[in-house]
Amino acid sequence: MVTSVGTASRNYALRQARKRRNGEYIPGDVLLEVTHRCNLKCIHCYLGPQHIHGELSTAEVEGILDQLFEAGCLTITFSGGEALCRPDIFEIMNYAKERGFFFGLKTNGTLITEPVADRLKELDITGVHVSLYGATATTHEYVTGVVGSFNKTMHALKLLRERKFRVGIKTPMMKCNVKEHKDIENIAIQLGANYSPDPIVFSKLGQPGSADLVRMDDEQLKMLINERNWVPDDTDVMHELERHLICGAGRTRCAISPQGEVFPCATWRLPLGDLKRQTFRDIWHGETAERIRLITVSDLSVCASCALVGYCARCPGMINIEKGNSGISGPSSENCRLARAIKGVKDNGKEALC
């Protein structure tokens, strides 16, 4: 049930602080997938076949933004698919601006022309994350499956930086592009953008193991960890278990699909509710969401007693894709592999990997 509320401006920081003092869980960050349409065909995309039927209307999205405002949400990230494939995306963003949200955009950049960049600037977007899959057209377009996409993305990055946007370049690291991570970082440095290489690649939803063909092998993973200096010091390793094992998904953030389904996050697609039939408040305080918030370290006995826990960032979304929600209290094999690689690099030192 999509509803609308008053548009009185409020101070988000004070509202959130008040709610947190009262012990409430606040959906501070929401990923809003406005569409699953996309103009690229990336080999690693976890969404699989595009589900484009039943997308929320403009009015429905605006009604949801009203509800998120009242729930204490501070930041909206517009995503897809490719969010710029949606014809009314600027109307939706303008509404978010009028409501006073901080909001950003995740994009592949290929649809950002000068007029689009100018419109985004007018909207005062807080930041834009652009996916760049290689330092060369050959590598990038091997991933995207679309000839010409590299030059379009590079042009978009230049347009955004010319307009002083805060730009983050994101790269899922795979077999095909891991050797280019330093070259991609150099591109980011030259542009004045932030760079975030990500060693995690998710399998397609409903297809466990489908990412195995593109994921780095163990040696590539260790080399990346070493070259990026992703080895924690002893203080970080000994940090409290909750930091390593308890995710903010469903507690301080959530994701909303183009059809109005609410999930703990984009990859942990455990249905919390349907905004076409329920209010966000009822979903956020519903039985399924409350069960997530009751999970403690003691419920994760296998992970809590693991020798690798200090090197781990346990991901319920990864576990859900691998095992379904029935296995959510256990480990993810890919998270375990990453933790083993980090510990291996730390134990063996740089010399052992050269």
Secondary structure as the mmCIF struct_conf table of DSSP 4:
data_model
#
loop_
_struct_conf.conf_type_id
_struct_conf.id
_struct_conf.beg_label_comp_id
_struct_conf.beg_label_asym_id
_struct_conf.beg_label_seq_id
_struct_conf.end_label_comp_id
_struct_conf.end_label_asym_id
_struct_conf.end_label_seq_id
HELX_RH_AL_P HELX_RH_AL_P1 TYR A 12 ARG A 21
TURN_TY1_P TURN_TY1_P1 ASN A 22 GLY A 23
STRN STRN1 ASP A 29 GLU A 33
BEND BEND1 ASN A 39 ASN A 39
TURN_TY1_P TURN_TY1_P2 ILE A 43 HIS A 44
TURN_TY1_P TURN_TY1_P3 TYR A 46 LEU A 47
BEND BEND2 PRO A 49 PRO A 49
TURN_TY1_P TURN_TY1_P4 HIS A 53 GLY A 54
HELX_LH_PP_P HELX_LH_PP_P1 GLU A 55 SER A 57
HELX_RH_AL_P HELX_RH_AL_P2 THR A 58 ALA A 71
TURN_TY1_P TURN_TY1_P5 GLY A 72 GLY A 72
STRN STRN2 THR A 75 SER A 79
BEND BEND3 GLY A 80 GLY A 81
HELX_RH_3T_P HELX_RH_3T_P1 ALA A 83 CYS A 85
BEND BEND4 ARG A 86 ARG A 86
TURN_TY1_P TURN_TY1_P6 PRO A 87 ASP A 88
HELX_RH_AL_P HELX_RH_AL_P3 ILE A 89 ARG A 99
TURN_TY1_P TURN_TY1_P7 GLY A 100 GLY A 100
STRN STRN3 PHE A 102 THR A 107
BEND BEND5 GLY A 109 GLY A 109
TURN_TY1_P TURN_TY1_P8 THR A 110 LEU A 111
HELX_RH_AL_P HELX_RH_AL_P4 GLU A 114 GLU A 122
TURN_TY1_P TURN_TY1_P9 LEU A 123 ASP A 124
BEND BEND6 THR A 126 THR A 126
STRN STRN4 GLY A 127 SER A 131
BEND BEND7 ALA A 135 THR A 136
HELX_RH_AL_P HELX_RH_AL_P5 ALA A 137 THR A 144
TURN_TY1_P TURN_TY1_P10 VAL A 147 GLY A 148
HELX_RH_AL_P HELX_RH_AL_P6 SER A 149 GLU A 162
TURN_TY1_P TURN_TY1_P11 ARG A 163 LYS A 164
STRN STRN5 VAL A 167 PRO A 172
TURN_TY1_P TURN_TY1_P12 LYS A 175 ASN A 177
HELX_RH_3T_P HELX_RH_3T_P2 VAL A 178 GLU A 180
HELX_RH_AL_P HELX_RH_AL_P7 HIS A 181 LEU A 191
TURN_TY1_P TURN_TY1_P13 GLY A 192 GLY A 192
STRN STRN6 ASN A 194 ASP A 198
HELX_LH_PP_P HELX_LH_PP_P2 PHE A 202 LYS A 204
TURN_TY1_P TURN_TY1_P14 LEU A 205 GLY A 206
TURN_TY1_P TURN_TY1_P15 PRO A 208 GLY A 209
HELX_RH_3T_P HELX_RH_3T_P3 SER A 210 LEU A 213
TURN_TY1_P TURN_TY1_P16 VAL A 214 VAL A 214
BEND BEND8 ARG A 215 ARG A 215
HELX_RH_AL_P HELX_RH_AL_P8 ASP A 218 ARG A 228
TURN_TY1_P TURN_TY1_P17 ASN A 229 ASN A 229
HELX_RH_AL_P HELX_RH_AL_P9 ASP A 234 VAL A 237
TURN_TY1_P TURN_TY1_P18 MET A 238 MET A 238
BEND BEND9 HIS A 239 HIS A 239
HELX_RH_AL_P HELX_RH_AL_P10 LEU A 241 LEU A 245
STRN STRN7 ALA A 249 ALA A 249
TURN_TY1_P TURN_TY1_P19 GLY A 250 THR A 252
STRN STRN8 ARG A 253 ILE A 256
TURN_TY1_P TURN_TY1_P20 PRO A 258 GLN A 259
BEND BEND10 GLY A 260 GLY A 260
STRN STRN9 GLU A 261 PHE A 263
BEND BEND11 PRO A 264 THR A 267
STRN STRN10 GLY A 273 ASP A 274
TURN_TY1_P TURN_TY1_P21 LEU A 275 ARG A 277
BEND BEND12 GLN A 278 GLN A 278
HELX_RH_AL_P HELX_RH_AL_P11 PHE A 280 TRP A 284
TURN_TY1_P TURN_TY1_P22 HIS A 285 HIS A 285
BEND BEND13 GLY A 286 GLY A 286
HELX_RH_AL_P HELX_RH_AL_P12 GLU A 287 ARG A 293
TURN_TY1_P TURN_TY1_P23 LEU A 294 LEU A 294
HELX_RH_3T_P HELX_RH_3T_P4 VAL A 297 ASP A 299
HELX_RH_AL_P HELX_RH_AL_P13 SER A 301 ALA A 304
TURN_TY1_P TURN_TY1_P24 SER A 305 SER A 305
TURN_TY1_P TURN_TY1_P25 ALA A 307 LEU A 308
HELX_RH_3T_P HELX_RH_3T_P5 VAL A 309 TYR A 311
HELX_RH_AL_P HELX_RH_AL_P14 PRO A 316 LYS A 323
HELX_RH_3T_P HELX_RH_3T_P6 ASN A 325 GLY A 327
TURN_TY1_P TURN_TY1_P26 ILE A 328 SER A 329
BEND BEND14 GLY A 330 GLY A 330
HELX_RH_AL_P HELX_RH_AL_P15 SER A 333 ASN A 348
TURN_TY1_P TURN_TY1_P27 GLY A 349 GLY A 349
HELX_RH_3T_P HELX_RH_3T_P7 LYS A 350 LEU A 353
#
